[in-house]
Amino acid sequence: MSRHVVVVGSGVGGLACAIRLRVAGHRVTVLERNDVVGGKLALFERDGFSFDVGPSLLTLPHVLDEVFGLAGTSLAEQIDLVRLDPQFRYSWRDGSTLDVHDDPVATASAFDAFTPGAGRQWRDFDDRGRVVWDVSERTFFAGPMSGPLSLLRRMDSPADLLKIDALRTLRRAARDSFDDDRLRQWVGRYATYSGSSPAKAPATLACIPHIESRFGCWYPMGGLRALRDAFERVALHIGVEIRTSCEVTSILSTPDRVTGVQLADGTYIDASIVVANADARHLYDDLLPDEDALAKVRRAPRSTSGFVLCIGARGKTPDILHHNVWFSGDSFQEFRAIDAGQLAMDPTIYGCVSSTTDPSQAPEGDENWFLLVNTPPGVEVDREAYRDTVLERLADHGVDLRRRMKFCAVMTPGDIEHNYRAPGGAIYGSSSNGRLTAFLRPKNRGTKDGLYLVGGSSHPGGGLPLVTTSARIVADMVASDLR
């Protein structure tokens, strides 16, 4: 049964859902308040330098490829993907470094060279990550989450509940898996992939390094915007209508079901199905006010935000990789500050220098440096002072960019909130802090018939593969509800 579907927001989750629903035969209109699609999959350009200021890494490309396949094409046909090796370089204040490779044998050897015996510990850790991922893929990621029972029904046996390792924290798993405190800090970093704290996030997140090891870390030539452009191109090709610079101010409804949306210019658009690719707090606070739903959304802890520097750097940095992490001197103090709502004065710094792989991203002979440190959501930031702190901490690691900068553009949590209607600038919507957070995250089915939620603030969470998975879950729900 064909319906008119309006998708509010054009992040990857919204575009993937639009493609799926259009392939299913519905008339689909995507409405985007910004002048370009992509949501947080965004681009900043200046003086010949290009920066991905949202996601800078692609994992699980087959999840995205499935969407393109439904539309009669493929990810490989749409973009030129490069599988990175090494995947990451990790550096500590004592001068030690660790390269994680695309090949697990090489990675195990690198761990052994880093500290004797760590290769075996990494292999055991990776094996446990494989079990967590395989169980999670057929349970947690297989469908909507209406509560614990919905997860239990998809499990083969009660043993699956233990296999996903949700009872330990990620920090506890790190201590149980590695003897070296530096490698324990490496494990804890994966909590930040969902904007969480290693002291609070479940050890289930240990599947993320396994995913990188097993499925690779990928970069689309031309930057992550190539992926954004591919989604837009394919959606338009199959007949999805996309309107940019088109702000939705409210979702219209009867007491029972949605009827359409109203735009900032007063225009009404009728639709029997509305898919909200927007933060759930914005949805239930502004677009479709609902105090009860908003109270439930607020029970889910917000993810961290971030402080971003985009630096056009003169010259080349010896031995720099595409993806780099410089760890803080004290991860406990770092996350204590963030958990307390304060800026870390000695933060871990993530650095992406994509021009090392793709020379088109910077003028010849120069580099594009994207630096990110985690911050609490909603924190006030003195741009210049914290910029100087981050650059000084990076210089402490032996990488001093201060005299090489042609420019340094700054993005704060307030900027992220303003640009993407993400309350507090929470990058991933909801965090994974707590054993029950998965059940607190806003549901994909909205509070009225015909309303669905897709994207990072709803199940299963933030990140390119997960928001693409949420698109599949929502499209399947729509099909089931219309039968």
N, C-alpha and C positions, 0 to 999 in steps of 0.2 A: 504494500500500500504506500504510494508515494505521498510525501508530505513536504511542506516548505520548512526548512531548517535554517535558523539564524545562529551563527557561531559568533559569540561576542569575544573578540580578541583573536589575534593571529599569531600566537606563539606556535612552536612546533606541535604541541598537543592539539591546538585548535585546527591547524592546517592538516595534520594527519587525520583528525576526526572528520574534517570536511571532505577530504578525499575519499575516505571509507564510506561516508554517507552518500556522497554523490555516486560512487560506484554501485551502491545499493539501490539507486534509482530515485533518490530524493532531489528536490531542488534546494540548493544550498547557497546561502549568502553569508559571507564572512565580513564582519564590520570591525575595523581597526582604527583606534583614535589617533595613532601616530601616522606619519606620512609614508612609512615603510612597514612591511610585514616583518614578523620574526620574533616580536616580544623581546625577551632578554637575549635572544640570539642576535646581538646587535654589533654594529661596526662603528669605529671612530677613525676618521682620516684627517691627516694634517700634514702639509708640506711634503707630500710624497710618501708618508708613512701610513700604514694601515694596521689597525689593532682590532682583534676580536675582544669586545668588552663584556661578553657573556661567556658561554661555554667556549673553551679553547681546546677541548679534547673530545674525540668521538670514540665511544666503545660500543660493543654489540651492534655492529653495523647491519647484521642480518635482521634485526628488529625493524630498522628503518627500511631496509630493502623490501620487506614484506609489503609495506604500504605502496611503494612504487610498483611492485609487481602486480598488485591489484589494479593499478591504473594502466597496465600494459607496457611498463618500462622497467628499469632497474636502477638501483643506486649507482652501479658502475657505468651505466649509460649516461647518467646525469652529471656525475662529478668524477674528478680524478683523485682517487684516494691513495694515500701513501701510508704504509704501515711502518711506524717508527721503531728504530732500533739504534741505540738504546732508547727505552721508553722514557726514563727519568734519570736524572742525577740528583742524589741527595747529599747534602753537605752539612757538617756539624762545626761548632765553634772551635773544636780542637784541631781542625784542619783535615779531618778524615772525610772521605767521600765514598759513596756507593753508587754504582751504576746498575740499574735493573734493566735487563735485556728482554728482547722479544722471545728469545729461546730459553726455555726453562733450565736446560743444562748449563748454559752460560750464566744464568742468574744464580743458580746454586753454587757455581764456582766463584762467582763474585762475592757471595755471602761468606763462603769459606775463606776467601782471601781477606775479607773485611775483619773477620774474627773466627778463629778455628772452631769447627763444629757447627757453625751457623748454617752451613749448607744443608745439613740433615734437618736442622730445626725448620728451615724455610720449606723444605720439601714436605715435612709433616704438616706444617701450617697450611701450605697450599692444598694438600690432600683434604684437610678439614674444610677449607674454603670450597673445594669442589663439591663435597657432600652438601654443605649449606646451600650452595647455588642450585644444585640439581633438585633438592627438595623445595626450595623457595620458588623455583621456576614453575613447578607443576602445582603449587598450592597458593602461595601469597600473590604471585603475579598472574595467576590463571583466570581470575575473575574479580568481581566487586567484593568489598569487605563490609558486610552489614554488622559484623560482630565476631567474637571468637568462634561461634559455631560455624560461620561461613568458611573459616579457615580449616577447622577440624573436619568438616565434611569432605574436603578435598585431599585429606591426608590418607595415605594407604594404611597407616597403623599409628597407635600412640607413640611409637618410636620416632616418627617424623617430627614430633614436637620437640624432642630432645636434640634431634639432628640439626635443627635450625639454630641451636645455641643461643636462644634468646634470654636465658636465665643469667648468664654471665654478662658483665660489661665488656666492651672492647678493650678497656685498659686491663681488666683481669685476664682476658685471653692473651694479651700481649705479655703479661708477666708469666703466664703459664707456658708460653710458647718459646720465649727467647731469654737467654741469660744476659745478653748485652743490653744495657739501658738505652743505648742509641737505637737499637732495633725495636725495642719496645716503643720508643718515640715514633719510629717509622710506622708501626702498626697503628698507633693512635691517630696519625694523620688522616686515615681513611674515614674517621668520623666526620671530618670536615667536608667530605663529598656530599653529605646530606645536611650540612650546616649544623652539625651536632658536636657534642663534647665526648671524648673517649671515656670520661668518667661516668657518663650517663647513658650513652648509646649502647645497644645490645651487641654482643659479639657476632650476631648475624652479619654485621657489616664486614666481617673478615672475608666474606665472599668477594668483595670488590677487588682486592689485589689478585685473587684467583681469576676473576673475569679479565683483568688486564693481561695476565700471564697467558690465559687460554685463548682469548679471542683477539688480543692485540690492542694497541693504542694507535689510533688513526688520525690523519690530518687530511682534509680536503684542500687540494691546491687552489690558491686564490683566497684561502681563509674559510672560516666557518660560515661566512656569508654565502659561499657557494652552495652550501646545504640549504640555507634559507631561500636562496633564489631558485633552487631546484624544486623545493616544495611549492613555491608560488607558481613556477612555470608549469608543473604537472597539474596542479589544481586548476589553473586557468584552462589548460588544454582539454581537460575532461568536462569542463562546463561549470565549474564553481565560480560564482560571482564574488569578487573581492573588492571591497570599498575601503580605501584608506582615508585618513583625515576625516573620519566619520565616528564621532563619539556617541556611545550609547549612554544615556543618562538614567534610564529606568527600564526594567523588564515588566511588562504588563501582564495582568492575570485576573482571572475570576477567583473566588475563594478556593477553587479546587485545582485549576490548571493554568498554565501560561498561555497567553494569546498573542504575544508579540513583544516588540520593543519600541521605545521612544528615543529619538536622537536629540542631540543638543540643539538642532535647528527647529525642533518641534515636530519633525516628521514622525509618523507612525508606520511601522512595518509589521504586518500581520505574520505570525508564524505559530504553528501548532507545536513545534519543538524548538527549544532554545538551549544551546550548549554554551555554558559560561566557561570560557578559557580566561578566567580572571581569578585573582586571589579571592578565596572564599570569604574573607572578612569584608572585602570591598563589595562582594556580591550581596551579602546579607545585611550590610550596613547601609549601602548606598543604592544599589541597583534594584534590589527586591527586599526592602527592610523586613526583618523578621527577628525579633528580640530573642526568641527561644533558640532559633538556629544559630544566631550570632553567639549566644552564650555557650553553646556546644563547641563552636569553632574555636572560641577563645580557650577552651580546655586543652587544645593541642598546642604544645610549646612552639613558639616561632623559631625558625632557623636563624642562624647567624646572618649578618650582613657582611659587607666588605668595604675596605678602603683600597682604592685602585689608583695606580700611577701608570700613565701611558707616556713613555719617554722615547723621544727621538734621539738616538745616541750616535755620536760621531765615531767612526772607526769600527774596528772589529774587536771582540773580546776573545782572547785565547781560550780554546778548549771549552767553549760554552755549548750547551745542548739546546734543543727545542724546548724541553720541559725541565725545569730545575726547581729544587726546594732547598732553602737554607733554614735549618731548624733553629729555634730559640735555644738559649742556654738552659732554660728551665721550663719544661712543658707543663709541669704541675702549676707553677706560678702563672704561666700564660693563660691556661684555661680557667684558673681560679678567677683571674681578672675578668675574662670574657663572661663567665657564668655569673659574676657579680655585676654585670652591666657596665664594665669599665674597659677602656682601651688597654691592651697589653703594651707595655713599654719595651719589651723585648719579644717582638712577635716572630713567629715563623713566617717566612716570605716565600710565596710561590712566584716564579718568574717564567714567563713564556716568551721566547725569542723566536718567533715563527720564521723570521727571515733566514735563519740557519738552514731551514728546509726549503723555503719558498722565497727566492730573492725578490719577487715582485712586491713583497710587503714592506720594503724599505728602499730608499735610494741606493745606488751602487756604492758599496764600501761602508754603508752604515747599517744600524740594527734597530729593530722595533722592540722595545722592552715593555712588556705588560707585567706589572707587579701587583700582587694581591695579598693583603693580609686580612685575617678574619677579625670582625668586630661584633659586638653585641648589636642586635637590631635596635634602631631608634636612638643610638648614642650620638651625642653632639661631638663634632670633630672640628678642631682648629686645623684647617687645611694645610697651612704652611708649616705649622709646628709639627704635625704628625708626619707630613711629607719628609721633613728633615730628620725625624726620628727613624723612619723606615730606611731612608738612604744611608744614614749613619750606621744602622745595624747591618745593612748589606755591606758597607765598607768594612765593618768588623770581620766579615767573612772573606775579605780580600778582593771584593768586587766594588770598586768605587766609580760610580757613574756621574758624580757631581760635576766634574770638569768637562765631561763629554756631552752634556745635555744640550741639544738644540732647543728643546722645549720639554716641559713636564706638565701634562694635563692631569687633573685630579678628579676623581669621582668618589663621593661620600655616600653613606647610607641614606642621607636625605635626598641626594640626587637619584639614587635607585628608586626610592619611594615615589618621587615625583614623576620620573620617566615611565615607570611601569605599574603605578598604582599598587605597589607592594608595601603594605603597612610596615613601617619601621625599616624599610629597605631589605626585608628578609628575602634573601636570594632564592631560597628553595621552598618558600612558603612555610610548611611545617617541618620541624626537626624530627630526628629519630631518638630524641632523649627520652628514656624510660622504656620499660618492658611492654607497656600497654599503649604506647604512642601510635602504633599501627592501627589500633582500634579507635583512637581519638581523632585521627585525621578525617577531615570532611569526606563524606560519602560521595560517590559518583552520581547517585540519584538524588536530585534536589528535593526541596520541601513541597513542591507542587508537581502534579502530573505534567509531563512534557519538559521538565527542567532537568538538565544533567550538568555535571561538573567534570571538567577535564583540565589537566595541567598539574603543576608542581604542588599546589596547596591541597589537592585531593589525592585519593588513592591512585597509584601506589607511592607517589612522591615526586621529588624534583630530579632533574637531570635528563638529558636527551633520550636515553633508552626508556626511562620510566614514564615520561610524559607521552611518548609514542605508544607505550603499553597502555596507558590510561585511555588513549584514543581508541584502541581496539576494544577495551572493556566497555566503553560508552557505546560504540557502534553496535556491539553485540547486544547490549541492553536495549537499545532502541529497536533493533530487529525483534527481540523477544517480546517487548512490550506491545508491538504492533501486530503480533500474530493473533 
